[in-house]
């Protein structure tokens, strides 16, 4: 049961990293700040052709805003 959970968590992490990689590849830029948010060790802002996306580390989880 524990090994299944580890595999599931690793799969989720790989999927999220893959999406982040695609977002960075398609980015127009990586701004330092946007709408009151500032990039730091817990927050990544990515400017995409059709808008902005924010990856935030919060409580040991990545939240995509």
N, CA, C, O and CB atoms as a CASP TS submission, in Angstrom:
PFRMAT TS
TARGET T0000
AUTHOR 0000-0000-0000
METHOD Language model
MODEL 1
PARENT N/A
ATOM      1  N   UNK     1       0.829  -1.206   0.000  1.00  0.00           N
ATOM      2  CA  UNK     1       0.000   0.000   0.000  1.00  0.00           C
ATOM      3  C   UNK     1       0.865   1.259   0.000  1.00  0.00           C
ATOM      4  O   UNK     1       0.575   2.218  -0.715  1.00  0.00           O
ATOM      5  CB  UNK     1      -0.938   0.004   1.215  1.00  0.00           C
ATOM      6  N   UNK     2       1.935   1.250   0.811  1.00  0.00           N
ATOM      7  CA  UNK     2       2.810   2.413   0.861  1.00  0.00           C
ATOM      8  C   UNK     2       3.534   2.609  -0.470  1.00  0.00           C
ATOM      9  O   UNK     2       3.682   3.740  -0.932  1.00  0.00           O
ATOM     10  CB  UNK     2       3.823   2.270   2.000  1.00  0.00           C
ATOM     11  N   UNK     3       3.988   1.517  -1.090  1.00  0.00           N
ATOM     12  CA  UNK     3       4.690   1.641  -2.365  1.00  0.00           C
ATOM     13  C   UNK     3       3.758   2.179  -3.446  1.00  0.00           C
ATOM     14  O   UNK     3       4.197   2.939  -4.309  1.00  0.00           O
ATOM     15  CB  UNK     3       5.270   0.285  -2.792  1.00  0.00           C
ATOM     16  N   UNK     4       2.485   1.802  -3.417  1.00  0.00           N
ATOM     17  CA  UNK     4       1.512   2.329  -4.373  1.00  0.00           C
ATOM     18  C   UNK     4       1.371   3.836  -4.199  1.00  0.00           C
ATOM     19  O   UNK     4       1.307   4.572  -5.184  1.00  0.00           O
ATOM     20  CB  UNK     4       0.142   1.637  -4.199  1.00  0.00           C
ATOM     21  N   UNK     5       1.323   4.299  -2.951  1.00  0.00           N
ATOM     22  CA  UNK     5       1.184   5.727  -2.674  1.00  0.00           C
ATOM     23  C   UNK     5       2.417   6.493  -3.161  1.00  0.00           C
ATOM     24  O   UNK     5       2.292   7.588  -3.709  1.00  0.00           O
ATOM     25  CB  UNK     5       0.967   5.964  -1.164  1.00  0.00           C
ATOM     26  N   UNK     6       3.599   5.920  -2.963  1.00  0.00           N
ATOM     27  CA  UNK     6       4.831   6.562  -3.424  1.00  0.00           C
ATOM     28  C   UNK     6       4.829   6.667  -4.947  1.00  0.00           C
ATOM     29  O   UNK     6       5.191   7.707  -5.496  1.00  0.00           O
ATOM     30  CB  UNK     6       6.072   5.776  -2.940  1.00  0.00           C
ATOM     31  N   UNK     7       4.429   5.609  -5.623  1.00  0.00           N
ATOM     32  CA  UNK     7       4.348   5.629  -7.089  1.00  0.00           C
ATOM     33  C   UNK     7       3.348   6.682  -7.544  1.00  0.00           C
ATOM     34  O   UNK     7       3.612   7.418  -8.495  1.00  0.00           O
ATOM     35  CB  UNK     7       3.950   4.238  -7.638  1.00  0.00           C
ATOM     36  N   UNK     8       2.212   6.760  -6.881  1.00  0.00           N
ATOM     37  CA  UNK     8       1.184   7.741  -7.236  1.00  0.00           C
ATOM     38  C   UNK     8       1.704   9.168  -7.034  1.00  0.00           C
ATOM     39  O   UNK     8       1.474  10.034  -7.878  1.00  0.00           O
ATOM     40  CB  UNK     8      -0.091   7.514  -6.395  1.00  0.00           C
ATOM     41  N   UNK     9       2.400   9.417  -5.925  1.00  0.00           N
ATOM     42  CA  UNK     9       2.957  10.746  -5.666  1.00  0.00           C
ATOM     43  C   UNK     9       4.024  11.094  -6.690  1.00  0.00           C
ATOM     44  O   UNK     9       4.075  12.227  -7.170  1.00  0.00           O
ATOM     45  CB  UNK     9       3.542  10.819  -4.252  1.00  0.00           C
ATOM     46  N   UNK    10       4.884  10.127  -7.032  1.00  0.00           N
ATOM     47  CA  UNK    10       5.920  10.373  -8.030  1.00  0.00           C
ATOM     48  C   UNK    10       5.318  10.662  -9.398  1.00  0.00           C
ATOM     49  O   UNK    10       5.810  11.528 -10.121  1.00  0.00           O
ATOM     50  CB  UNK    10       6.863   9.181  -8.118  1.00  0.00           C
ATOM     51  N   UNK    11       4.262   9.948  -9.758  1.00  0.00           N
ATOM     52  CA  UNK    11       3.586  10.188 -11.030  1.00  0.00           C
ATOM     53  C   UNK    11       2.991  11.585 -11.067  1.00  0.00           C
ATOM     54  O   UNK    11       3.102  12.278 -12.078  1.00  0.00           O
ATOM     55  CB  UNK    11       2.494   9.143 -11.265  1.00  0.00           C
ATOM     56  N   UNK    12       2.364  12.003  -9.983  1.00  0.00           N
ATOM     57  CA  UNK    12       1.797  13.357  -9.909  1.00  0.00           C
ATOM     58  C   UNK    12       2.890  14.406 -10.027  1.00  0.00           C
ATOM     59  O   UNK    12       2.720  15.409 -10.721  1.00  0.00           O
ATOM     60  CB  UNK    12       1.022  13.552  -8.594  1.00  0.00           C
ATOM     61  N   UNK    13       4.010  14.181  -9.354  1.00  0.00           N
ATOM     62  CA  UNK    13       5.129  15.122  -9.410  1.00  0.00           C
ATOM     63  C   UNK    13       5.697  15.214 -10.820  1.00  0.00           C
ATOM     64  O   UNK    13       5.966  16.311 -11.310  1.00  0.00           O
ATOM     65  CB  UNK    13       6.228  14.704  -8.429  1.00  0.00           C
ATOM     66  N   UNK    14       5.878  14.076 -11.473  1.00  0.00           N
ATOM     67  CA  UNK    14       6.394  14.080 -12.842  1.00  0.00           C
ATOM     68  C   UNK    14       5.445  14.785 -13.799  1.00  0.00           C
ATOM     69  O   UNK    14       5.894  15.513 -14.684  1.00  0.00           O
ATOM     70  CB  UNK    14       6.640  12.658 -13.317  1.00  0.00           C
ATOM     71  N   UNK    15       4.143  14.583 -13.637  1.00  0.00           N
ATOM     72  CA  UNK    15       3.162  15.267 -14.480  1.00  0.00           C
ATOM     73  C   UNK    15       3.225  16.775 -14.279  1.00  0.00           C
ATOM     74  O   UNK    15       3.184  17.533 -15.247  1.00  0.00           O
ATOM     75  CB  UNK    15       1.749  14.756 -14.179  1.00  0.00           C
ATOM     76  N   UNK    16       3.325  17.214 -13.021  1.00  0.00           N
ATOM     77  CA  UNK    16       3.397  18.641 -12.726  1.00  0.00           C
ATOM     78  C   UNK    16       4.687  19.242 -13.283  1.00  0.00           C
ATOM     79  O   UNK    16       4.663  20.336 -13.848  1.00  0.00           O
ATOM     80  CB  UNK    16       3.307  18.882 -11.208  1.00  0.00           C
ATOM     81  N   UNK    17       5.814  18.540 -13.131  1.00  0.00           N
ATOM     82  CA  UNK    17       7.079  19.041 -13.666  1.00  0.00           C
ATOM     83  C   UNK    17       7.047  19.100 -15.192  1.00  0.00           C
ATOM     84  O   UNK    17       7.603  20.020 -15.790  1.00  0.00           O
ATOM     85  CB  UNK    17       8.243  18.160 -13.197  1.00  0.00           C
ATOM     86  N   UNK    18       6.400  18.126 -15.820  1.00  0.00           N
ATOM     87  CA  UNK    18       6.251  18.149 -17.270  1.00  0.00           C
ATOM     88  C   UNK    18       5.447  19.348 -17.730  1.00  0.00           C
ATOM     89  O   UNK    18       5.805  19.997 -18.713  1.00  0.00           O
ATOM     90  CB  UNK    18       5.594  16.874 -17.753  1.00  0.00           C
ATOM     91  N   UNK    19       4.355  19.650 -17.025  1.00  0.00           N
ATOM     92  CA  UNK    19       3.540  20.814 -17.374  1.00  0.00           C
ATOM     93  C   UNK    19       4.320  22.098 -17.152  1.00  0.00           C
ATOM     94  O   UNK    19       4.244  23.018 -17.967  1.00  0.00           O
ATOM     95  CB  UNK    19       2.244  20.834 -16.553  1.00  0.00           C
ATOM     96  N   UNK    20       5.072  22.172 -16.053  1.00  0.00           N
ATOM     97  CA  UNK    20       5.881  23.358 -15.782  1.00  0.00           C
ATOM     98  C   UNK    20       6.924  23.545 -16.890  1.00  0.00           C
ATOM     99  O   UNK    20       7.165  24.666 -17.337  1.00  0.00           O
ATOM    100  CB  UNK    20       6.571  23.245 -14.397  1.00  0.00           C
ATOM    101  N   UNK    21       7.533  22.456 -17.325  1.00  0.00           N
ATOM    102  CA  UNK    21       8.521  22.510 -18.402  1.00  0.00           C
ATOM    103  C   UNK    21       7.885  23.031 -19.694  1.00  0.00           C
ATOM    104  O   UNK    21       8.472  23.868 -20.381  1.00  0.00           O
ATOM    105  CB  UNK    21       9.141  21.115 -18.636  1.00  0.00           C
ATOM    106  N   UNK    22       6.692  22.540 -20.024  1.00  0.00           N
ATOM    107  CA  UNK    22       5.995  23.016 -21.227  1.00  0.00           C
ATOM    108  C   UNK    22       5.637  24.497 -21.103  1.00  0.00           C
ATOM    109  O   UNK    22       5.739  25.248 -22.073  1.00  0.00           O
ATOM    110  CB  UNK    22       4.718  22.183 -21.474  1.00  0.00           C
ATOM    111  N   UNK    23       5.220  24.914 -19.907  1.00  0.00           N
ATOM    112  CA  UNK    23       4.890  26.325 -19.690  1.00  0.00           C
ATOM    113  C   UNK    23       6.122  27.210 -19.856  1.00  0.00           C
ATOM    114  O   UNK    23       6.041  28.272 -20.473  1.00  0.00           O
ATOM    115  CB  UNK    23       4.284  26.525 -18.294  1.00  0.00           C
ATOM    116  N   UNK    24       7.261  26.783 -19.310  1.00  0.00           N
ATOM    117  CA  UNK    24       8.495  27.569 -19.443  1.00  0.00           C
ATOM    118  C   UNK    24       8.937  27.600 -20.903  1.00  0.00           C
ATOM    119  O   UNK    24       9.359  28.646 -21.396  1.00  0.00           O
ATOM    120  CB  UNK    24       9.623  26.984 -18.548  1.00  0.00           C
ATOM    121  N   UNK    25       8.846  26.464 -21.604  1.00  0.00           N
ATOM    122  CA  UNK    25       9.221  26.424 -23.022  1.00  0.00           C
ATOM    123  C   UNK    25       8.370  27.369 -23.861  1.00  0.00           C
ATOM    124  O   UNK    25       8.877  27.979 -24.802  1.00  0.00           O
ATOM    125  CB  UNK    25       9.093  25.004 -23.559  1.00  0.00           C
ATOM    126  N   UNK    26       7.088  27.500 -23.539  1.00  0.00           N
ATOM    127  CA  UNK    26       6.185  28.356 -24.303  1.00  0.00           C
ATOM    128  C   UNK    26       6.081  29.772 -23.771  1.00  0.00           C
ATOM    129  O   UNK    26       5.282  30.570 -24.262  1.00  0.00           O
ATOM    130  CB  UNK    26       4.831  27.750 -24.330  1.00  0.00           C
ATOM    131  N   UNK    27       6.881  30.082 -22.776  1.00  0.00           N
ATOM    132  CA  UNK    27       6.767  31.383 -22.105  1.00  0.00           C
ATOM    133  C   UNK    27       7.236  32.542 -22.974  1.00  0.00           C
ATOM    134  O   UNK    27       8.195  32.428 -23.738  1.00  0.00           O
ATOM    135  CB  UNK    27       7.561  31.370 -20.822  1.00  0.00           C
ATOM    136  N   UNK    28       6.530  33.662 -22.834  1.00  0.00           N
ATOM    137  CA  UNK    28       6.992  34.925 -23.404  1.00  0.00           C
ATOM    138  C   UNK    28       8.052  35.530 -22.494  1.00  0.00           C
ATOM    139  O   UNK    28       8.922  36.275 -22.945  1.00  0.00           O
ATOM    140  CB  UNK    28       5.811  35.912 -23.603  1.00  0.00           C
ATOM    141  N   UNK    29       7.969  35.202 -21.208  1.00  0.00           N
ATOM    142  CA  UNK    29       8.925  35.727 -20.248  1.00  0.00           C
ATOM    143  C   UNK    29       8.669  35.179 -18.858  1.00  0.00           C
ATOM    144  O   UNK    29       7.653  34.534 -18.598  1.00  0.00           O
ATOM    145  CB  UNK    29       8.873  37.239 -20.226  1.00  0.00           C
ATOM    146  N   UNK    30       9.612  35.450 -17.973  1.00  0.00           N
ATOM    147  CA  UNK    30       9.509  35.065 -16.567  1.00  0.00           C
ATOM    148  C   UNK    30       9.602  36.341 -15.739  1.00  0.00           C
ATOM    149  O   UNK    30      10.685  36.711 -15.284  1.00  0.00           O
ATOM    150  CB  UNK    30      10.631  34.030 -16.160  1.00  0.00           C
ATOM    151  N   UNK    31       8.475  37.013 -15.544  1.00  0.00           N
ATOM    152  CA  UNK    31       8.497  38.305 -14.848  1.00  0.00           C
ATOM    153  C   UNK    31       8.860  38.157 -13.372  1.00  0.00           C
ATOM    154  O   UNK    31       8.607  37.127 -12.747  1.00  0.00           O
ATOM    155  CB  UNK    31       7.142  38.992 -14.975  1.00  0.00           C
ATOM    156  N   UNK    32       9.458  39.213 -12.841  1.00  0.00           N
ATOM    157  CA  UNK    32       9.802  39.224 -11.421  1.00  0.00           C
ATOM    158  C   UNK    32       8.583  39.478 -10.551  1.00  0.00           C
ATOM    159  O   UNK    32       8.536  39.045  -9.400  1.00  0.00           O
ATOM    160  CB  UNK    32      10.860  40.277 -11.144  1.00  0.00           C
ATOM    161  N   UNK    33       7.582  40.189 -11.108  1.00  0.00           N
ATOM    162  CA  UNK    33       6.370  40.456 -10.329  1.00  0.00           C
ATOM    163  C   UNK    33       5.182  40.629 -11.269  1.00  0.00           C
ATOM    164  O   UNK    33       5.332  40.948 -12.449  1.00  0.00           O
ATOM    165  CB  UNK    33       6.549  41.717  -9.441  1.00  0.00           C
ATOM    166  N   UNK    34       3.984  40.403 -10.699  1.00  0.00           N
ATOM    167  CA  UNK    34       2.739  40.568 -11.448  1.00  0.00           C
ATOM    168  C   UNK    34       1.588  40.591 -10.454  1.00  0.00           C
ATOM    169  O   UNK    34       1.494  39.724  -9.586  1.00  0.00           O
ATOM    170  CB  UNK    34       2.548  39.426 -12.504  1.00  0.00           C
ATOM    171  N   UNK    35       0.723  41.569 -10.577  1.00  0.00           N
ATOM    172  CA  UNK    35      -0.508  41.676  -9.779  1.00  0.00           C
ATOM    173  C   UNK    35      -0.272  41.481  -8.279  1.00  0.00           C
ATOM    174  O   UNK    35      -1.028  40.781  -7.605  1.00  0.00           O
ATOM    175  CB  UNK    35      -1.518  40.657 -10.262  1.00  0.00           C
ATOM    176  N   UNK    36       0.774  42.103  -7.781  1.00  0.00           N
ATOM    177  CA  UNK    36       1.052  42.033  -6.353  1.00  0.00           C
ATOM    178  C   UNK    36       1.819  40.802  -5.909  1.00  0.00           C
ATOM    179  O   UNK    36       2.099  40.651  -4.720  1.00  0.00           O
ATOM    180  CB  UNK    36      -0.211  42.091  -5.613  1.00  0.00           C
ATOM    181  N   UNK    37       2.168  39.914  -6.837  1.00  0.00           N
ATOM    182  CA  UNK    37       2.953  38.719  -6.516  1.00  0.00           C
ATOM    183  C   UNK    37       4.382  38.936  -6.999  1.00  0.00           C
ATOM    184  O   UNK    37       4.596  39.497  -8.074  1.00  0.00           O
ATOM    185  CB  UNK    37       2.330  37.435  -7.166  1.00  0.00           C
ATOM    186  N   UNK    38       5.350  38.498  -6.217  1.00  0.00           N
ATOM    187  CA  UNK    38       6.757  38.635  -6.569  1.00  0.00           C
ATOM    188  C   UNK    38       7.407  37.257  -6.589  1.00  0.00           C
ATOM    189  O   UNK    38       7.238  36.464  -5.662  1.00  0.00           O
ATOM    190  CB  UNK    38       7.490  39.575  -5.576  1.00  0.00           C
ATOM    191  N   UNK    39       8.151  36.983  -7.657  1.00  0.00           N
ATOM    192  CA  UNK    39       8.856  35.718  -7.777  1.00  0.00           C
ATOM    193  C   UNK    39       9.884  35.592  -6.656  1.00  0.00           C
ATOM    194  O   UNK    39      10.633  36.527  -6.376  1.00  0.00           O
ATOM    195  CB  UNK    39       9.537  35.600  -9.156  1.00  0.00           C
ATOM    196  N   UNK    40       9.907  34.427  -6.023  1.00  0.00           N
ATOM    197  CA  UNK    40      10.913  34.122  -5.006  1.00  0.00           C
ATOM    198  C   UNK    40      11.109  32.612  -4.967  1.00  0.00           C
ATOM    199  O   UNK    40      10.701  31.915  -5.896  1.00  0.00           O
ATOM    200  CB  UNK    40      10.491  34.673  -3.599  1.00  0.00           C
ATOM    201  N   UNK    41      11.728  32.095  -3.904  1.00  0.00           N
ATOM    202  CA  UNK    41      12.009  30.655  -3.839  1.00  0.00           C
ATOM    203  C   UNK    41      10.746  29.803  -3.713  1.00  0.00           C
ATOM    204  O   UNK    41      10.812  28.584  -3.872  1.00  0.00           O
ATOM    205  CB  UNK    41      12.926  30.367  -2.671  1.00  0.00           C
ATOM    206  N   UNK    42       9.612  30.417  -3.434  1.00  0.00           N
ATOM    207  CA  UNK    42       8.361  29.667  -3.312  1.00  0.00           C
ATOM    208  C   UNK    42       7.329  30.034  -4.375  1.00  0.00           C
ATOM    209  O   UNK    42       6.220  29.500  -4.366  1.00  0.00           O
ATOM    210  CB  UNK    42       7.770  29.890  -1.949  1.00  0.00           C
ATOM    211  N   UNK    43       7.679  30.937  -5.288  1.00  0.00           N
ATOM    212  CA  UNK    43       6.709  31.405  -6.273  1.00  0.00           C
ATOM    213  C   UNK    43       7.387  31.618  -7.623  1.00  0.00           C
ATOM    214  O   UNK    43       8.392  32.323  -7.712  1.00  0.00           O
ATOM    215  CB  UNK    43       6.036  32.707  -5.798  1.00  0.00           C
ATOM    216  N   UNK    44       6.839  31.012  -8.666  1.00  0.00           N
ATOM    217  CA  UNK    44       7.345  31.163 -10.028  1.00  0.00           C
ATOM    218  C   UNK    44       6.237  31.734 -10.894  1.00  0.00           C
ATOM    219  O   UNK    44       5.156  31.154 -10.996  1.00  0.00           O
ATOM    220  CB  UNK    44       7.855  29.805 -10.599  1.00  0.00           C
ATOM    221  N   UNK    45       6.508  32.868 -11.515  1.00  0.00           N
ATOM    222  CA  UNK    45       5.564  33.492 -12.443  1.00  0.00           C
ATOM    223  C   UNK    45       6.023  33.209 -13.866  1.00  0.00           C
ATOM    224  O   UNK    45       7.203  33.351 -14.185  1.00  0.00           O
ATOM    225  CB  UNK    45       5.452  35.030 -12.190  1.00  0.00           C
ATOM    226  N   UNK    46       5.090  32.809 -14.715  1.00  0.00           N
ATOM    227  CA  UNK    46       5.393  32.521 -16.113  1.00  0.00           C
ATOM    228  C   UNK    46       4.391  33.275 -16.975  1.00  0.00           C
ATOM    229  O   UNK    46       3.180  33.091 -16.846  1.00  0.00           O
ATOM    230  CB  UNK    46       5.348  30.981 -16.406  1.00  0.00           C
ATOM    231  N   UNK    47       4.912  34.127 -17.856  1.00  0.00           N
ATOM    232  CA  UNK    47       4.048  34.851 -18.794  1.00  0.00           C
ATOM    233  C   UNK    47       3.900  34.011 -20.056  1.00  0.00           C
ATOM    234  O   UNK    47       4.874  33.763 -20.767  1.00  0.00           O
ATOM    235  CB  UNK    47       4.628  36.271 -19.129  1.00  0.00           C
ATOM    236  N   UNK    48       2.683  33.581 -20.324  1.00  0.00           N
ATOM    237  CA  UNK    48       2.368  32.793 -21.509  1.00  0.00           C
ATOM    238  C   UNK    48       1.744  33.699 -22.566  1.00  0.00           C
ATOM    239  O   UNK    48       1.296  34.798 -22.239  1.00  0.00           O
ATOM    240  CB  UNK    48       1.416  31.619 -21.158  1.00  0.00           C
ATOM    241  N   UNK    49       1.703  33.264 -23.822  1.00  0.00           N
ATOM    242  CA  UNK    49       1.090  34.091 -24.857  1.00  0.00           C
ATOM    243  C   UNK    49      -0.359  34.481 -24.553  1.00  0.00           C
ATOM    244  O   UNK    49      -0.818  35.541 -24.977  1.00  0.00           O
ATOM    245  CB  UNK    49       1.142  33.366 -26.168  1.00  0.00           C
ATOM    246  N   UNK    50      -1.079  33.625 -23.818  1.00  0.00           N
ATOM    247  CA  UNK    50      -2.492  33.901 -23.545  1.00  0.00           C
ATOM    248  C   UNK    50      -2.776  34.271 -22.092  1.00  0.00           C
ATOM    249  O   UNK    50      -3.932  34.260 -21.669  1.00  0.00           O
ATOM    250  CB  UNK    50      -3.316  32.706 -23.917  1.00  0.00           C
ATOM    251  N   UNK    51      -1.740  34.598 -21.324  1.00  0.00           N
ATOM    252  CA  UNK    51      -1.967  34.997 -19.933  1.00  0.00           C
ATOM    253  C   UNK    51      -0.784  34.693 -19.038  1.00  0.00           C
ATOM    254  O   UNK    51       0.333  34.464 -19.504  1.00  0.00           O
ATOM    255  CB  UNK    51      -3.190  34.309 -19.393  1.00  0.00           C
ATOM    256  N   UNK    52      -1.049  34.697 -17.758  1.00  0.00           N
ATOM    257  CA  UNK    52      -0.019  34.487 -16.750  1.00  0.00           C
ATOM    258  C   UNK    52      -0.366  33.246 -15.941  1.00  0.00           C
ATOM    259  O   UNK    52      -1.538  32.977 -15.680  1.00  0.00           O
ATOM    260  CB  UNK    52       0.126  35.728 -15.828  1.00  0.00           C
ATOM    261  N   UNK    53       0.652  32.493 -15.547  1.00  0.00           N
ATOM    262  CA  UNK    53       0.450  31.348 -14.658  1.00  0.00           C
ATOM    263  C   UNK    53       1.431  31.473 -13.504  1.00  0.00           C
ATOM    264  O   UNK    53       2.538  31.988 -13.661  1.00  0.00           O
ATOM    265  CB  UNK    53       0.640  29.986 -15.418  1.00  0.00           C
ATOM    266  N   UNK    54       1.010  30.998 -12.353  1.00  0.00           N
ATOM    267  CA  UNK    54       1.816  31.102 -11.143  1.00  0.00           C
ATOM    268  C   UNK    54       1.910  29.726 -10.497  1.00  0.00           C
ATOM    269  O   UNK    54       0.890  29.100 -10.210  1.00  0.00           O
ATOM    270  CB  UNK    54       1.214  32.140 -10.153  1.00  0.00           C
ATOM    271  N   UNK    55       3.125  29.260 -10.271  1.00  0.00           N
ATOM    272  CA  UNK    55       3.367  28.037  -9.511  1.00  0.00           C
ATOM    273  C   UNK    55       3.830  28.474  -8.127  1.00  0.00           C
ATOM    274  O   UNK    55       4.827  29.184  -7.996  1.00  0.00           O
ATOM    275  CB  UNK    55       4.435  27.096 -10.219  1.00  0.00           C
ATOM    276  N   UNK    56       3.107  28.051  -7.099  1.00  0.00           N
ATOM    277  CA  UNK    56       3.434  28.466  -5.739  1.00  0.00           C
ATOM    278  C   UNK    56       3.579  27.242  -4.840  1.00  0.00           C
ATOM    279  O   UNK    56       2.718  26.363  -4.827  1.00  0.00           O
ATOM    280  CB  UNK    56       2.354  29.420  -5.185  1.00  0.00           C
ATOM    281  N   UNK    57       4.679  27.198  -4.090  1.00  0.00           N
ATOM    282  CA  UNK    57       4.884  26.149  -3.098  1.00  0.00           C
ATOM    283  C   UNK    57       4.264  26.616  -1.795  1.00  0.00           C
ATOM    284  O   UNK    57       4.662  27.640  -1.239  1.00  0.00           O
ATOM    285  CB  UNK    57       6.402  25.815  -2.916  1.00  0.00           C
ATOM    286  N   UNK    58       3.281  25.858  -1.308  1.00  0.00           N
ATOM    287  CA  UNK    58       2.570  26.235  -0.089  1.00  0.00           C
ATOM    288  C   UNK    58       2.262  24.973   0.704  1.00  0.00           C
ATOM    289  O   UNK    58       1.631  24.049   0.192  1.00  0.00           O
ATOM    290  CB  UNK    58       1.263  27.021  -0.416  1.00  0.00           C
ATOM    291  N   UNK    59       2.707  24.939   1.947  1.00  0.00           N
ATOM    292  CA  UNK    59       2.490  23.770   2.813  1.00  0.00           C
ATOM    293  C   UNK    59       2.979  22.484   2.147  1.00  0.00           C
ATOM    294  O   UNK    59       2.298  21.459   2.181  1.00  0.00           O
ATOM    295  CB  UNK    59       1.000  23.639   3.169  1.00  0.00           C
ATOM    296  N   UNK    60       4.172  22.550   1.539  1.00  0.00           N
ATOM    297  CA  UNK    60       4.798  21.401   0.869  1.00  0.00           C
ATOM    298  C   UNK    60       4.003  20.883  -0.320  1.00  0.00           C
ATOM    299  O   UNK    60       4.172  19.729  -0.714  1.00  0.00           O
ATOM    300  CB  UNK    60       4.990  20.284   1.853  1.00  0.00           C
ATOM    301  N   UNK    61       3.142  21.709  -0.898  1.00  0.00           N
ATOM    302  CA  UNK    61       2.400  21.353  -2.103  1.00  0.00           C
ATOM    303  C   UNK    61       2.553  22.471  -3.121  1.00  0.00           C
ATOM    304  O   UNK    61       2.680  23.641  -2.759  1.00  0.00           O
ATOM    305  CB  UNK    61       0.901  21.094  -1.785  1.00  0.00           C
ATOM    306  N   UNK    62       2.539  22.105  -4.394  1.00  0.00           N
ATOM    307  CA  UNK    62       2.592  23.102  -5.458  1.00  0.00           C
ATOM    308  C   UNK    62       1.171  23.432  -5.871  1.00  0.00           C
ATOM    309  O   UNK    62       0.384  22.554  -6.223  1.00  0.00           O
ATOM    310  CB  UNK    62       3.425  22.595  -6.675  1.00  0.00           C
ATOM    311  N   UNK    63       0.862  24.716  -5.819  1.00  0.00           N
ATOM    312  CA  UNK    63      -0.456  25.215  -6.202  1.00  0.00           C
ATOM    313  C   UNK    63      -0.282  25.977  -7.509  1.00  0.00           C
ATOM    314  O   UNK    63       0.584  26.846  -7.611  1.00  0.00           O
ATOM    315  CB  UNK    63      -1.089  26.130  -5.076  1.00  0.00           C
ATOM    316  N   UNK    64      -1.088  25.661  -8.493  1.00  0.00           N
ATOM    317  CA  UNK    64      -1.035  26.359  -9.775  1.00  0.00           C
ATOM    318  C   UNK    64      -2.191  27.338  -9.813  1.00  0.00           C
ATOM    319  O   UNK    64      -3.356  26.957  -9.706  1.00  0.00           O
ATOM    320  CB  UNK    64      -1.096  25.360 -10.984  1.00  0.00           C
ATOM    321  N   UNK    65      -1.844  28.617  -9.969  1.00  0.00           N
ATOM    322  CA  UNK    65      -2.856  29.678  -9.953  1.00  0.00           C
ATOM    323  C   UNK    65      -2.913  30.319 -11.323  1.00  0.00           C
ATOM    324  O   UNK    65      -3.699  31.242 -11.541  1.00  0.00           O
ATOM    325  CB  UNK    65      -2.547  30.742  -8.860  1.00  0.00           C
TER
END
